[in-house]
Amino acid sequence: MNLGSYLVGATAYMASLYKKSPVKPFAPLLSKLYFNVLNTGQGASVVHKNIDGINFELDLREVIDSEMFYCGSREPQTSRTLELICNASDIVIDIGANVGSHALPMAKLVGPSGRVYAFEPVPWAMDKLKRNASLNGFSNIVTEQLALSDENLGHVDMEFRASFKIGSAKGVDDKGQIDNGWWQECDRVSTKMQTLDSYVAEHSIQRIALIKLDVDGFEGKVIRGASETLSRFKPVIIMELAPAWVEMRGDSCLAIARQLREMGYRCFAEATFDEILDVDKLILGIEPGQGFNVVYAVHKPMPRPSEASR
């Protein structure tokens, strides 16, 4: 380990203590110092951490990795929801898997007799997902470097964003519209694009219990391309509602909600599974540029007996 790595490790440890402090004086100054240390050299910001029994390679310059390092999860409510409803032997699908922040915990939850299909079109994110899987010896993750949509197009050249650097442009203006900052952070990717329905048929998948869906606005297209799969298996869907990103891709969250409603799906809050009766009102109330995850299911999700009392 070189001096840069020692410095990053020590700084990360001090930052973790600082984050737990109820009082945070000098926050702007310390934040600037922290980010300067993370950029002291290539690879110096990369650390390894065991989170709930799972080994991760984390780059502390990335928002997702940093939140996992300091908080134990990128999305605590989503992580809790997965803990409640992922069962041993389940077949689950992670669409927009990124570096595996949810795919790996799901692999642990479904166990050796279950399977996780993880889809991620950006090469560097997929490479990191594979490294994280190998750190744990998971053999029940099927990684697919492709983009799911509503068409089977073979290979396409598109811009996708998988890296969310700390301090980088947010990409959303004051009116909640996607601006140039978003596109500047994207990767130009050549990738296969197909529907989930065609993938399920090609690989003779006979059951699916759960789909986690977070694809920065492609949600509507993915759902349209999965209509047969959803009708056949009726999996629980954990998905992001983020109007600005969905509109960027030519869809609307209201239309997605209507489509799922017509397929017999109901909307629930994460973790509590309280039913959201007026989904349209919820969507219209989302602040510009914001979004959050909800659970869609034909029937109210039932937590595993061992988890229900927690």
Secondary structure, 3 states (H helix, E strand, C coil): CCHHHHHHHHHHHHHHHHHHCCCCCCHHHHHHHHHHHHCCCCCCCEEEEEECCEEEEEECCEHHHHHHHHHCCCCHHHHHHHHHHCCCCCEEEEECCCCCCCHHHHHHHHCCCCEEEEECCCHHHHHHHHHHHHHHCCCCEEEECEEECCCCCEEEEEEECCCCECCCCCCECCCCCECHHHHHCCEEEEEEEECHHHHHHHCCCCCCCEEEECCCCCHHHHHHCCHHHHHHHCCEEEEEECHHHHHHCCCCHHHHHHHHHHCCCEEECCCCCCECCCHHHHHHCCCCCCCEEEEEECCCCCCCHHHHCC
